[in-house]
Amino acid sequence: MQCHRIEELLELLQAEWLQDQDLTLLQFLQKVANEAGFPDALETISDDTLIYQLKMRSRGETEMIPGLAKDAVPDFKEAILRARGIIK
């Protein structure tokens, strides 16, 4: 599990950092932390916060969070009927 998180973080970091190549790694991480609204010292930010922010920073403001998007049902009536087991 830990190795997967590291690989995911490095992959996301590489893709996003290429857009700000003029920044050092620490400057870029600080920028990402600021974008996430992280008020504490940089060394206390969690991997999960960095991963989430790196995933979301290139998406539009109205775009749904990836983890929630897979479960979203555009039709509320359909969602209720599915939850009640009336339709599959």
HTML snippet that shows the backbone in 3Dmol.js (N, CA, C, O; Angstrom):
<script src="https://3Dmol.org/build/3Dmol-min.js"></script>
<div id="view" style="width:600px;height:400px;position:relative"></div>
<script>
const pdb = `
ATOM      1  N   MET A   1       0.831  -1.199   0.000  1.00  0.00           N
ATOM      2  CA  MET A   1       0.000   0.000   0.000  1.00  0.00           C
ATOM      3  C   MET A   1       0.872   1.259   0.000  1.00  0.00           C
ATOM      4  O   MET A   1       0.620   2.192  -0.762  1.00  0.00           O
ATOM      5  N   GLN A   2       1.878   1.281   0.840  1.00  0.00           N
ATOM      6  CA  GLN A   2       2.752   2.442   0.945  1.00  0.00           C
ATOM      7  C   GLN A   2       3.469   2.708  -0.367  1.00  0.00           C
ATOM      8  O   GLN A   2       3.598   3.861  -0.777  1.00  0.00           O
ATOM      9  N   CYS A   3       3.934   1.661  -1.029  1.00  0.00           N
ATOM     10  CA  CYS A   3       4.663   1.808  -2.284  1.00  0.00           C
ATOM     11  C   CYS A   3       3.756   2.391  -3.367  1.00  0.00           C
ATOM     12  O   CYS A   3       4.195   3.215  -4.170  1.00  0.00           O
ATOM     13  N   HIS A   4       2.499   1.967  -3.389  1.00  0.00           N
ATOM     14  CA  HIS A   4       1.546   2.482  -4.371  1.00  0.00           C
ATOM     15  C   HIS A   4       1.343   3.985  -4.182  1.00  0.00           C
ATOM     16  O   HIS A   4       1.288   4.735  -5.157  1.00  0.00           O
ATOM     17  N   ARG A   5       1.234   4.420  -2.930  1.00  0.00           N
ATOM     18  CA  ARG A   5       1.050   5.853  -2.639  1.00  0.00           C
ATOM     19  C   ARG A   5       2.246   6.660  -3.094  1.00  0.00           C
ATOM     20  O   ARG A   5       2.085   7.753  -3.639  1.00  0.00           O
ATOM     21  N   ILE A   6       3.436   6.144  -2.881  1.00  0.00           N
ATOM     22  CA  ILE A   6       4.658   6.839  -3.291  1.00  0.00           C
ATOM     23  C   ILE A   6       4.696   6.965  -4.811  1.00  0.00           C
ATOM     24  O   ILE A   6       4.994   8.033  -5.346  1.00  0.00           O
ATOM     25  N   GLU A   7       4.393   5.869  -5.500  1.00  0.00           N
ATOM     26  CA  GLU A   7       4.383   5.900  -6.967  1.00  0.00           C
ATOM     27  C   GLU A   7       3.344   6.871  -7.496  1.00  0.00           C
ATOM     28  O   GLU A   7       3.601   7.616  -8.441  1.00  0.00           O
ATOM     29  N   GLU A   8       2.163   6.860  -6.878  1.00  0.00           N
ATOM     30  CA  GLU A   8       1.105   7.779  -7.315  1.00  0.00           C
ATOM     31  C   GLU A   8       1.519   9.230  -7.086  1.00  0.00           C
ATOM     32  O   GLU A   8       1.319  10.076  -7.958  1.00  0.00           O
ATOM     33  N   LEU A   9       2.091   9.521  -5.925  1.00  0.00           N
ATOM     34  CA  LEU A   9       2.527  10.875  -5.613  1.00  0.00           C
ATOM     35  C   LEU A   9       3.610  11.341  -6.582  1.00  0.00           C
ATOM     36  O   LEU A   9       3.549  12.465  -7.078  1.00  0.00           O
ATOM     37  N   LEU A  10       4.588  10.501  -6.853  1.00  0.00           N
ATOM     38  CA  LEU A  10       5.665  10.882  -7.766  1.00  0.00           C
ATOM     39  C   LEU A  10       5.156  11.098  -9.187  1.00  0.00           C
ATOM     40  O   LEU A  10       5.605  12.015  -9.875  1.00  0.00           O
ATOM     41  N   GLU A  11       4.225  10.262  -9.628  1.00  0.00           N
ATOM     42  CA  GLU A  11       3.658  10.417 -10.967  1.00  0.00           C
ATOM     43  C   GLU A  11       2.892  11.734 -11.087  1.00  0.00           C
ATOM     44  O   GLU A  11       3.052  12.464 -12.065  1.00  0.00           O
ATOM     45  N   LEU A  12       2.066  12.031 -10.095  1.00  0.00           N
ATOM     46  CA  LEU A  12       1.305  13.283 -10.109  1.00  0.00           C
ATOM     47  C   LEU A  12       2.236  14.487  -9.984  1.00  0.00           C
ATOM     48  O   LEU A  12       2.052  15.499 -10.660  1.00  0.00           O
ATOM     49  N   LEU A  13       3.222  14.369  -9.126  1.00  0.00           N
ATOM     50  CA  LEU A  13       4.164  15.458  -8.899  1.00  0.00           C
ATOM     51  C   LEU A  13       4.936  15.780 -10.173  1.00  0.00           C
ATOM     52  O   LEU A  13       5.114  16.949 -10.513  1.00  0.00           O
ATOM     53  N   GLN A  14       5.387  14.765 -10.866  1.00  0.00           N
ATOM     54  CA  GLN A  14       6.144  14.987 -12.092  1.00  0.00           C
ATOM     55  C   GLN A  14       5.307  15.736 -13.127  1.00  0.00           C
ATOM     56  O   GLN A  14       5.766  16.711 -13.722  1.00  0.00           O
ATOM     57  N   ALA A  15       4.093  15.276 -13.333  1.00  0.00           N
ATOM     58  CA  ALA A  15       3.227  15.893 -14.345  1.00  0.00           C
ATOM     59  C   ALA A  15       2.931  17.352 -14.026  1.00  0.00           C
ATOM     60  O   ALA A  15       2.946  18.198 -14.920  1.00  0.00           O
ATOM     61  N   GLU A  16       2.662  17.652 -12.764  1.00  0.00           N
ATOM     62  CA  GLU A  16       2.311  19.022 -12.378  1.00  0.00           C
ATOM     63  C   GLU A  16       3.534  19.923 -12.265  1.00  0.00           C
ATOM     64  O   GLU A  16       3.469  21.106 -12.599  1.00  0.00           O
ATOM     65  N   TRP A  17       4.651  19.367 -11.795  1.00  0.00           N
ATOM     66  CA  TRP A  17       5.860  20.178 -11.607  1.00  0.00           C
ATOM     67  C   TRP A  17       6.439  20.617 -12.948  1.00  0.00           C
ATOM     68  O   TRP A  17       7.077  21.666 -13.034  1.00  0.00           O
ATOM     69  N   LEU A  18       6.220  19.825 -13.990  1.00  0.00           N
ATOM     70  CA  LEU A  18       6.701  20.203 -15.320  1.00  0.00           C
ATOM     71  C   LEU A  18       6.092  21.528 -15.780  1.00  0.00           C
ATOM     72  O   LEU A  18       6.686  22.239 -16.591  1.00  0.00           O
ATOM     73  N   GLN A  19       4.913  21.856 -15.265  1.00  0.00           N
ATOM     74  CA  GLN A  19       4.269  23.115 -15.632  1.00  0.00           C
ATOM     75  C   GLN A  19       4.877  24.309 -14.907  1.00  0.00           C
ATOM     76  O   GLN A  19       4.696  25.450 -15.331  1.00  0.00           O
ATOM     77  N   ASP A  20       5.597  24.056 -13.819  1.00  0.00           N
ATOM     78  CA  ASP A  20       6.261  25.110 -13.035  1.00  0.00           C
ATOM     79  C   ASP A  20       7.739  24.773 -12.854  1.00  0.00           C
ATOM     80  O   ASP A  20       8.239  24.755 -11.729  1.00  0.00           O
ATOM     81  N   GLN A  21       8.422  24.511 -13.931  1.00  0.00           N
ATOM     82  CA  GLN A  21       9.812  24.051 -13.857  1.00  0.00           C
ATOM     83  C   GLN A  21      10.760  25.080 -13.269  1.00  0.00           C
ATOM     84  O   GLN A  21      11.852  24.729 -12.820  1.00  0.00           O
ATOM     85  N   ASP A  22      10.364  26.335 -13.264  1.00  0.00           N
ATOM     86  CA  ASP A  22      11.243  27.366 -12.730  1.00  0.00           C
ATOM     87  C   ASP A  22      11.323  27.327 -11.202  1.00  0.00           C
ATOM     88  O   ASP A  22      12.199  27.958 -10.610  1.00  0.00           O
ATOM     89  N   LEU A  23      10.412  26.588 -10.563  1.00  0.00           N
ATOM     90  CA  LEU A  23      10.409  26.491  -9.098  1.00  0.00           C
ATOM     91  C   LEU A  23      11.255  25.308  -8.639  1.00  0.00           C
ATOM     92  O   LEU A  23      11.352  24.294  -9.329  1.00  0.00           O
ATOM     93  N   THR A  24      11.862  25.452  -7.472  1.00  0.00           N
ATOM     94  CA  THR A  24      12.531  24.300  -6.869  1.00  0.00           C
ATOM     95  C   THR A  24      11.454  23.359  -6.342  1.00  0.00           C
ATOM     96  O   THR A  24      10.280  23.723  -6.276  1.00  0.00           O
ATOM     97  N   LEU A  25      11.856  22.159  -5.970  1.00  0.00           N
ATOM     98  CA  LEU A  25      10.890  21.187  -5.463  1.00  0.00           C
ATOM     99  C   LEU A  25      10.168  21.725  -4.229  1.00  0.00           C
ATOM    100  O   LEU A  25       8.945  21.625  -4.130  1.00  0.00           O
ATOM    101  N   LEU A  26      10.918  22.289  -3.301  1.00  0.00           N
ATOM    102  CA  LEU A  26      10.288  22.813  -2.083  1.00  0.00           C
ATOM    103  C   LEU A  26       9.365  23.986  -2.376  1.00  0.00           C
ATOM    104  O   LEU A  26       8.302  24.108  -1.767  1.00  0.00           O
ATOM    105  N   GLN A  27       9.763  24.846  -3.303  1.00  0.00           N
ATOM    106  CA  GLN A  27       8.886  25.955  -3.674  1.00  0.00           C
ATOM    107  C   GLN A  27       7.596  25.431  -4.298  1.00  0.00           C
ATOM    108  O   GLN A  27       6.512  25.945  -4.022  1.00  0.00           O
ATOM    109  N   PHE A  28       7.721  24.409  -5.137  1.00  0.00           N
ATOM    110  CA  PHE A  28       6.531  23.842  -5.766  1.00  0.00           C
ATOM    111  C   PHE A  28       5.631  23.179  -4.731  1.00  0.00           C
ATOM    112  O   PHE A  28       4.414  23.361  -4.761  1.00  0.00           O
ATOM    113  N   LEU A  29       6.215  22.416  -3.821  1.00  0.00           N
ATOM    114  CA  LEU A  29       5.414  21.781  -2.767  1.00  0.00           C
ATOM    115  C   LEU A  29       4.725  22.819  -1.893  1.00  0.00           C
ATOM    116  O   LEU A  29       3.583  22.623  -1.479  1.00  0.00           O
ATOM    117  N   GLN A  30       5.411  23.922  -1.611  1.00  0.00           N
ATOM    118  CA  GLN A  30       4.804  24.997  -0.830  1.00  0.00           C
ATOM    119  C   GLN A  30       3.636  25.614  -1.596  1.00  0.00           C
ATOM    120  O   GLN A  30       2.604  25.942  -1.011  1.00  0.00           O
ATOM    121  N   LYS A  31       3.803  25.767  -2.893  1.00  0.00           N
ATOM    122  CA  LYS A  31       2.734  26.309  -3.728  1.00  0.00           C
ATOM    123  C   LYS A  31       1.510  25.396  -3.694  1.00  0.00           C
ATOM    124  O   LYS A  31       0.382  25.871  -3.564  1.00  0.00           O
ATOM    125  N   VAL A  32       1.729  24.094  -3.809  1.00  0.00           N
ATOM    126  CA  VAL A  32       0.631  23.127  -3.760  1.00  0.00           C
ATOM    127  C   VAL A  32      -0.041  23.162  -2.392  1.00  0.00           C
ATOM    128  O   VAL A  32      -1.268  23.117  -2.301  1.00  0.00           O
ATOM    129  N   ALA A  33       0.751  23.242  -1.337  1.00  0.00           N
ATOM    130  CA  ALA A  33       0.192  23.309   0.018  1.00  0.00           C
ATOM    131  C   ALA A  33      -0.644  24.574   0.194  1.00  0.00           C
ATOM    132  O   ALA A  33      -1.719  24.526   0.791  1.00  0.00           O
ATOM    133  N   ASN A  34      -0.164  25.693  -0.314  1.00  0.00           N
ATOM    134  CA  ASN A  34      -0.916  26.945  -0.232  1.00  0.00           C
ATOM    135  C   ASN A  34      -2.232  26.839  -0.998  1.00  0.00           C
ATOM    136  O   ASN A  34      -3.270  27.293  -0.518  1.00  0.00           O
ATOM    137  N   GLU A  35      -2.190  26.242  -2.187  1.00  0.00           N
ATOM    138  CA  GLU A  35      -3.405  26.058  -2.980  1.00  0.00           C
ATOM    139  C   GLU A  35      -4.423  25.202  -2.236  1.00  0.00           C
ATOM    140  O   GLU A  35      -5.630  25.407  -2.369  1.00  0.00           O
ATOM    141  N   ALA A  36      -3.938  24.249  -1.459  1.00  0.00           N
ATOM    142  CA  ALA A  36      -4.817  23.370  -0.693  1.00  0.00           C
ATOM    143  C   ALA A  36      -5.333  24.061   0.569  1.00  0.00           C
ATOM    144  O   ALA A  36      -6.201  23.526   1.259  1.00  0.00           O
ATOM    145  N   GLY A  37      -4.806  25.238   0.867  1.00  0.00           N
ATOM    146  CA  GLY A  37      -5.210  25.945   2.082  1.00  0.00           C
ATOM    147  C   GLY A  37      -4.592  25.351   3.331  1.00  0.00           C
ATOM    148  O   GLY A  37      -5.153  25.459   4.421  1.00  0.00           O
ATOM    149  N   PHE A  38      -3.432  24.722   3.174  1.00  0.00           N
ATOM    150  CA  PHE A  38      -2.753  24.088   4.303  1.00  0.00           C
ATOM    151  C   PHE A  38      -1.984  25.148   5.087  1.00  0.00           C
ATOM    152  O   PHE A  38      -1.020  25.714   4.571  1.00  0.00           O
ATOM    153  N   PRO A  39      -2.395  25.427   6.331  1.00  0.00           N
ATOM    154  CA  PRO A  39      -1.814  26.538   7.082  1.00  0.00           C
ATOM    155  C   PRO A  39      -0.537  26.197   7.865  1.00  0.00           C
ATOM    156  O   PRO A  39       0.199  27.098   8.266  1.00  0.00           O
ATOM    157  N   ASP A  40      -0.277  24.919   8.082  1.00  0.00           N
ATOM    158  CA  ASP A  40       0.837  24.517   8.942  1.00  0.00           C
ATOM    159  C   ASP A  40       2.153  24.438   8.165  1.00  0.00           C
ATOM    160  O   ASP A  40       2.207  24.718   6.968  1.00  0.00           O
ATOM    161  N   ALA A  41       3.196  24.054   8.871  1.00  0.00           N
ATOM    162  CA  ALA A  41       4.517  23.924   8.257  1.00  0.00           C
ATOM    163  C   ALA A  41       4.492  22.833   7.185  1.00  0.00           C
ATOM    164  O   ALA A  41       3.793  21.830   7.325  1.00  0.00           O
ATOM    165  N   LEU A  42       5.242  23.034   6.140  1.00  0.00           N
ATOM    166  CA  LEU A  42       5.259  22.125   4.998  1.00  0.00           C
ATOM    167  C   LEU A  42       5.604  20.690   5.394  1.00  0.00           C
ATOM    168  O   LEU A  42       5.067  19.744   4.818  1.00  0.00           O
ATOM    169  N   GLU A  43       6.484  20.523   6.359  1.00  0.00           N
ATOM    170  CA  GLU A  43       6.894  19.165   6.728  1.00  0.00           C
ATOM    171  C   GLU A  43       5.785  18.361   7.408  1.00  0.00           C
ATOM    172  O   GLU A  43       5.942  17.158   7.618  1.00  0.00           O
ATOM    173  N   THR A  44       4.674  19.001   7.755  1.00  0.00           N
ATOM    174  CA  THR A  44       3.573  18.280   8.400  1.00  0.00           C
ATOM    175  C   THR A  44       2.432  17.925   7.450  1.00  0.00           C
ATOM    176  O   THR A  44       1.453  17.309   7.871  1.00  0.00           O
ATOM    177  N   ILE A  45       2.540  18.302   6.180  1.00  0.00           N
ATOM    178  CA  ILE A  45       1.474  17.991   5.227  1.00  0.00           C
ATOM    179  C   ILE A  45       1.489  16.491   4.917  1.00  0.00           C
ATOM    180  O   ILE A  45       2.553  15.890   4.776  1.00  0.00           O
ATOM    181  N   SER A  46       0.319  15.906   4.813  1.00  0.00           N
ATOM    182  CA  SER A  46       0.243  14.460   4.571  1.00  0.00           C
ATOM    183  C   SER A  46       0.354  14.146   3.075  1.00  0.00           C
ATOM    184  O   SER A  46       0.080  14.986   2.217  1.00  0.00           O
ATOM    185  N   ASP A  47       0.759  12.923   2.802  1.00  0.00           N
ATOM    186  CA  ASP A  47       0.827  12.459   1.414  1.00  0.00           C
ATOM    187  C   ASP A  47      -0.547  12.549   0.762  1.00  0.00           C
ATOM    188  O   ASP A  47      -0.674  12.939  -0.399  1.00  0.00           O
ATOM    189  N   ASP A  48      -1.569  12.184   1.521  1.00  0.00           N
ATOM    190  CA  ASP A  48      -2.928  12.190   0.986  1.00  0.00           C
ATOM    191  C   ASP A  48      -3.365  13.585   0.558  1.00  0.00           C
ATOM    192  O   ASP A  48      -4.038  13.744  -0.461  1.00  0.00           O
ATOM    193  N   THR A  49      -2.985  14.588   1.329  1.00  0.00           N
ATOM    194  CA  THR A  49      -3.331  15.969   0.974  1.00  0.00           C
ATOM    195  C   THR A  49      -2.632  16.365  -0.312  1.00  0.00           C
ATOM    196  O   THR A  49      -3.241  16.977  -1.188  1.00  0.00           O
ATOM    197  N   LEU A  50      -1.361  16.020  -0.431  1.00  0.00           N
ATOM    198  CA  LEU A  50      -0.620  16.338  -1.657  1.00  0.00           C
ATOM    199  C   LEU A  50      -1.211  15.616  -2.864  1.00  0.00           C
ATOM    200  O   LEU A  50      -1.387  16.216  -3.924  1.00  0.00           O
ATOM    201  N   ILE A  51      -1.515  14.335  -2.705  1.00  0.00           N
ATOM    202  CA  ILE A  51      -2.082  13.558  -3.803  1.00  0.00           C
ATOM    203  C   ILE A  51      -3.411  14.162  -4.242  1.00  0.00           C
ATOM    204  O   ILE A  51      -3.646  14.365  -5.433  1.00  0.00           O
ATOM    205  N   TYR A  52      -4.272  14.444  -3.277  1.00  0.00           N
ATOM    206  CA  TYR A  52      -5.584  15.018  -3.607  1.00  0.00           C
ATOM    207  C   TYR A  52      -5.433  16.356  -4.321  1.00  0.00           C
ATOM    208  O   TYR A  52      -6.084  16.598  -5.338  1.00  0.00           O
ATOM    209  N   GLN A  53      -4.577  17.223  -3.792  1.00  0.00           N
ATOM    210  CA  GLN A  53      -4.420  18.552  -4.389  1.00  0.00           C
ATOM    211  C   GLN A  53      -3.798  18.478  -5.773  1.00  0.00           C
ATOM    212  O   GLN A  53      -4.192  19.223  -6.671  1.00  0.00           O
ATOM    213  N   LEU A  54      -2.826  17.582  -5.957  1.00  0.00           N
ATOM    214  CA  LEU A  54      -2.211  17.428  -7.268  1.00  0.00           C
ATOM    215  C   LEU A  54      -3.217  16.893  -8.290  1.00  0.00           C
ATOM    216  O   LEU A  54      -3.181  17.274  -9.460  1.00  0.00           O
ATOM    217  N   LYS A  55      -4.113  16.009  -7.845  1.00  0.00           N
ATOM    218  CA  LYS A  55      -5.149  15.501  -8.741  1.00  0.00           C
ATOM    219  C   LYS A  55      -6.145  16.594  -9.117  1.00  0.00           C
ATOM    220  O   LYS A  55      -6.580  16.674 -10.265  1.00  0.00           O
ATOM    221  N   MET A  56      -6.503  17.428  -8.154  1.00  0.00           N
ATOM    222  CA  MET A  56      -7.592  18.377  -8.357  1.00  0.00           C
ATOM    223  C   MET A  56      -7.141  19.712  -8.945  1.00  0.00           C
ATOM    224  O   MET A  56      -7.970  20.444  -9.484  1.00  0.00           O
ATOM    225  N   ARG A  57      -5.878  20.045  -8.861  1.00  0.00           N
ATOM    226  CA  ARG A  57      -5.450  21.394  -9.276  1.00  0.00           C
ATOM    227  C   ARG A  57      -5.583  21.637 -10.769  1.00  0.00           C
ATOM    228  O   ARG A  57      -5.700  22.786 -11.195  1.00  0.00           O
ATOM    229  N   SER A  58      -5.568  20.587 -11.570  1.00  0.00           N
ATOM    230  CA  SER A  58      -5.701  20.776 -13.011  1.00  0.00           C
ATOM    231  C   SER A  58      -7.138  20.596 -13.504  1.00  0.00           C
ATOM    232  O   SER A  58      -7.411  20.714 -14.698  1.00  0.00           O
ATOM    233  N   ARG A  59      -8.038  20.313 -12.588  1.00  0.00           N
ATOM    234  CA  ARG A  59      -9.439  20.125 -12.961  1.00  0.00           C
ATOM    235  C   ARG A  59     -10.200  21.432 -12.794  1.00  0.00           C
ATOM    236  O   ARG A  59      -9.791  22.309 -12.034  1.00  0.00           O
ATOM    237  N   GLY A  60     -11.294  21.551 -13.501  1.00  0.00           N
ATOM    238  CA  GLY A  60     -12.136  22.728 -13.384  1.00  0.00           C
ATOM    239  C   GLY A  60     -12.814  22.787 -12.025  1.00  0.00           C
ATOM    240  O   GLY A  60     -12.968  21.765 -11.356  1.00  0.00           O
ATOM    241  N   GLU A  61     -13.216  23.976 -11.622  1.00  0.00           N
ATOM    242  CA  GLU A  61     -13.849  24.148 -10.313  1.00  0.00           C
ATOM    243  C   GLU A  61     -15.167  23.398 -10.194  1.00  0.00           C
ATOM    244  O   GLU A  61     -15.555  22.998  -9.096  1.00  0.00           O
ATOM    245  N   THR A  62     -15.863  23.202 -11.315  1.00  0.00           N
ATOM    246  CA  THR A  62     -17.153  22.522 -11.268  1.00  0.00           C
ATOM    247  C   THR A  62     -17.034  21.018 -11.451  1.00  0.00           C
ATOM    248  O   THR A  62     -18.022  20.295 -11.319  1.00  0.00           O
ATOM    249  N   GLU A  63     -15.833  20.542 -11.755  1.00  0.00           N
ATOM    250  CA  GLU A  63     -15.649  19.109 -11.970  1.00  0.00           C
ATOM    251  C   GLU A  63     -15.710  18.364 -10.643  1.00  0.00           C
ATOM    252  O   GLU A  63     -15.200  18.828  -9.624  1.00  0.00           O
ATOM    253  N   MET A  64     -16.339  17.212 -10.682  1.00  0.00           N
ATOM    254  CA  MET A  64     -16.550  16.421  -9.472  1.00  0.00           C
ATOM    255  C   MET A  64     -15.256  15.732  -9.030  1.00  0.00           C
ATOM    256  O   MET A  64     -14.403  15.415  -9.860  1.00  0.00           O
ATOM    257  N   ILE A  65     -15.115  15.506  -7.742  1.00  0.00           N
ATOM    258  CA  ILE A  65     -13.978  14.789  -7.177  1.00  0.00           C
ATOM    259  C   ILE A  65     -13.966  13.382  -7.765  1.00  0.00           C
ATOM    260  O   ILE A  65     -15.003  12.719  -7.771  1.00  0.00           O
ATOM    261  N   PRO A  66     -12.809  12.900  -8.266  1.00  0.00           N
ATOM    262  CA  PRO A  66     -12.768  11.605  -8.948  1.00  0.00           C
ATOM    263  C   PRO A  66     -13.364  10.447  -8.140  1.00  0.00           C
ATOM    264  O   PRO A  66     -14.091   9.627  -8.700  1.00  0.00           O
ATOM    265  N   GLY A  67     -13.082  10.366  -6.878  1.00  0.00           N
ATOM    266  CA  GLY A  67     -13.612   9.282  -6.053  1.00  0.00           C
ATOM    267  C   GLY A  67     -15.115   9.323  -5.905  1.00  0.00           C
ATOM    268  O   GLY A  67     -15.751   8.283  -5.733  1.00  0.00           O
ATOM    269  N   LEU A  68     -15.692  10.512  -5.969  1.00  0.00           N
ATOM    270  CA  LEU A  68     -17.138  10.651  -5.866  1.00  0.00           C
ATOM    271  C   LEU A  68     -17.813  10.516  -7.217  1.00  0.00           C
ATOM    272  O   LEU A  68     -18.957  10.069  -7.296  1.00  0.00           O
ATOM    273  N   ALA A  69     -17.127  10.891  -8.269  1.00  0.00           N
ATOM    274  CA  ALA A  69     -17.707  10.872  -9.612  1.00  0.00           C
ATOM    275  C   ALA A  69     -18.126   9.469 -10.033  1.00  0.00           C
ATOM    276  O   ALA A  69     -19.126   9.307 -10.733  1.00  0.00           O
ATOM    277  N   LYS A  70     -17.380   8.461  -9.619  1.00  0.00           N
ATOM    278  CA  LYS A  70     -17.698   7.104 -10.036  1.00  0.00           C
ATOM    279  C   LYS A  70     -19.009   6.622  -9.442  1.00  0.00           C
ATOM    280  O   LYS A  70     -19.651   5.738 -10.008  1.00  0.00           O
ATOM    281  N   ASP A  71     -19.421   7.187  -8.309  1.00  0.00           N
ATOM    282  CA  ASP A  71     -20.654   6.774  -7.652  1.00  0.00           C
ATOM    283  C   ASP A  71     -21.831   7.706  -7.937  1.00  0.00           C
ATOM    284  O   ASP A  71     -22.951   7.443  -7.500  1.00  0.00           O
ATOM    285  N   ALA A  72     -21.586   8.773  -8.653  1.00  0.00           N
ATOM    286  CA  ALA A  72     -22.639   9.764  -8.899  1.00  0.00           C
ATOM    287  C   ALA A  72     -23.681   9.234  -9.881  1.00  0.00           C
ATOM    288  O   ALA A  72     -23.356   8.575 -10.869  1.00  0.00           O
ATOM    289  N   VAL A  73     -24.931   9.539  -9.580  1.00  0.00           N
ATOM    290  CA  VAL A  73     -26.037   9.194 -10.463  1.00  0.00           C
ATOM    291  C   VAL A  73     -26.683  10.508 -10.873  1.00  0.00           C
ATOM    292  O   VAL A  73     -27.149  11.259 -10.017  1.00  0.00           O
ATOM    293  N   PRO A  74     -26.716  10.798 -12.174  1.00  0.00           N
ATOM    294  CA  PRO A  74     -27.243  12.091 -12.606  1.00  0.00           C
ATOM    295  C   PRO A  74     -28.734  12.264 -12.332  1.00  0.00           C
ATOM    296  O   PRO A  74     -29.215  13.389 -12.199  1.00  0.00           O
ATOM    297  N   ASP A  75     -29.462  11.163 -12.246  1.00  0.00           N
ATOM    298  CA  ASP A  75     -30.902  11.229 -12.030  1.00  0.00           C
ATOM    299  C   ASP A  75     -31.218  10.856 -10.587  1.00  0.00           C
ATOM    300  O   ASP A  75     -30.988   9.718 -10.177  1.00  0.00           O
ATOM    301  N   PHE A  76     -31.743  11.805  -9.812  1.00  0.00           N
ATOM    302  CA  PHE A  76     -32.017  11.572  -8.389  1.00  0.00           C
ATOM    303  C   PHE A  76     -33.056  10.470  -8.205  1.00  0.00           C
ATOM    304  O   PHE A  76     -32.916   9.630  -7.316  1.00  0.00           O
ATOM    305  N   LYS A  77     -34.089  10.464  -9.033  1.00  0.00           N
ATOM    306  CA  LYS A  77     -35.136   9.451  -8.925  1.00  0.00           C
ATOM    307  C   LYS A  77     -34.543   8.056  -9.110  1.00  0.00           C
ATOM    308  O   LYS A  77     -34.875   7.128  -8.374  1.00  0.00           O
ATOM    309  N   GLU A  78     -33.669   7.921 -10.093  1.00  0.00           N
ATOM    310  CA  GLU A  78     -33.010   6.635 -10.330  1.00  0.00           C
ATOM    311  C   GLU A  78     -32.166   6.222  -9.127  1.00  0.00           C
ATOM    312  O   GLU A  78     -32.140   5.048  -8.760  1.00  0.00           O
ATOM    313  N   ALA A  79     -31.487   7.167  -8.524  1.00  0.00           N
ATOM    314  CA  ALA A  79     -30.661   6.867  -7.354  1.00  0.00           C
ATOM    315  C   ALA A  79     -31.511   6.347  -6.200  1.00  0.00           C
ATOM    316  O   ALA A  79     -31.116   5.404  -5.515  1.00  0.00           O
ATOM    317  N   ILE A  80     -32.672   6.952  -5.982  1.00  0.00           N
ATOM    318  CA  ILE A  80     -33.572   6.509  -4.910  1.00  0.00           C
ATOM    319  C   ILE A  80     -34.080   5.093  -5.198  1.00  0.00           C
ATOM    320  O   ILE A  80     -34.098   4.242  -4.309  1.00  0.00           O
ATOM    321  N   LEU A  81     -34.487   4.851  -6.436  1.00  0.00           N
ATOM    322  CA  LEU A  81     -34.996   3.524  -6.791  1.00  0.00           C
ATOM    323  C   LEU A  81     -33.913   2.471  -6.683  1.00  0.00           C
ATOM    324  O   LEU A  81     -34.190   1.339  -6.287  1.00  0.00           O
ATOM    325  N   ARG A  82     -32.687   2.823  -7.027  1.00  0.00           N
ATOM    326  CA  ARG A  82     -31.572   1.866  -6.872  1.00  0.00           C
ATOM    327  C   ARG A  82     -31.305   1.602  -5.387  1.00  0.00           C
ATOM    328  O   ARG A  82     -31.078   0.459  -4.991  1.00  0.00           O
ATOM    329  N   ALA A  83     -31.332   2.638  -4.581  1.00  0.00           N
ATOM    330  CA  ALA A  83     -31.059   2.484  -3.147  1.00  0.00           C
ATOM    331  C   ALA A  83     -32.118   1.607  -2.486  1.00  0.00           C
ATOM    332  O   ALA A  83     -31.816   0.879  -1.541  1.00  0.00           O
ATOM    333  N   ARG A  84     -33.335   1.669  -2.966  1.00  0.00           N
ATOM    334  CA  ARG A  84     -34.428   0.856  -2.405  1.00  0.00           C
ATOM    335  C   ARG A  84     -34.463  -0.545  -3.005  1.00  0.00           C
ATOM    336  O   ARG A  84     -35.248  -1.384  -2.562  1.00  0.00           O
ATOM    337  N   GLY A  85     -33.631  -0.810  -4.000  1.00  0.00           N
ATOM    338  CA  GLY A  85     -33.573  -2.133  -4.591  1.00  0.00           C
ATOM    339  C   GLY A  85     -34.665  -2.393  -5.613  1.00  0.00           C
ATOM    340  O   GLY A  85     -34.863  -3.533  -6.030  1.00  0.00           O
ATOM    341  N   ILE A  86     -35.382  -1.340  -6.024  1.00  0.00           N
ATOM    342  CA  ILE A  86     -36.464  -1.512  -6.992  1.00  0.00           C
ATOM    343  C   ILE A  86     -35.897  -1.747  -8.380  1.00  0.00           C
ATOM    344  O   ILE A  86     -36.434  -2.557  -9.136  1.00  0.00           O
ATOM    345  N   ILE A  87     -34.819  -1.054  -8.729  1.00  0.00           N
ATOM    346  CA  ILE A  87     -34.133  -1.301  -9.996  1.00  0.00           C
ATOM    347  C   ILE A  87     -32.679  -1.613  -9.702  1.00  0.00           C
ATOM    348  O   ILE A  87     -32.142  -1.270  -8.649  1.00  0.00           O
ATOM    349  N   LYS A  88     -32.061  -2.272 -10.662  1.00  0.00           N
ATOM    350  CA  LYS A  88     -30.653  -2.639 -10.465  1.00  0.00           C
ATOM    351  C   LYS A  88     -29.749  -1.830 -11.327  1.00  0.00           C
ATOM    352  O   LYS A  88     -28.532  -2.010 -11.286  1.00  0.00           O
TER     353      LYS A  88
END
`;
const viewer = $3Dmol.createViewer("view");
viewer.addModel(pdb, "pdb");
viewer.setStyle({}, {cartoon: {color: "spectrum"}});
viewer.zoomTo();
viewer.render();
</script>
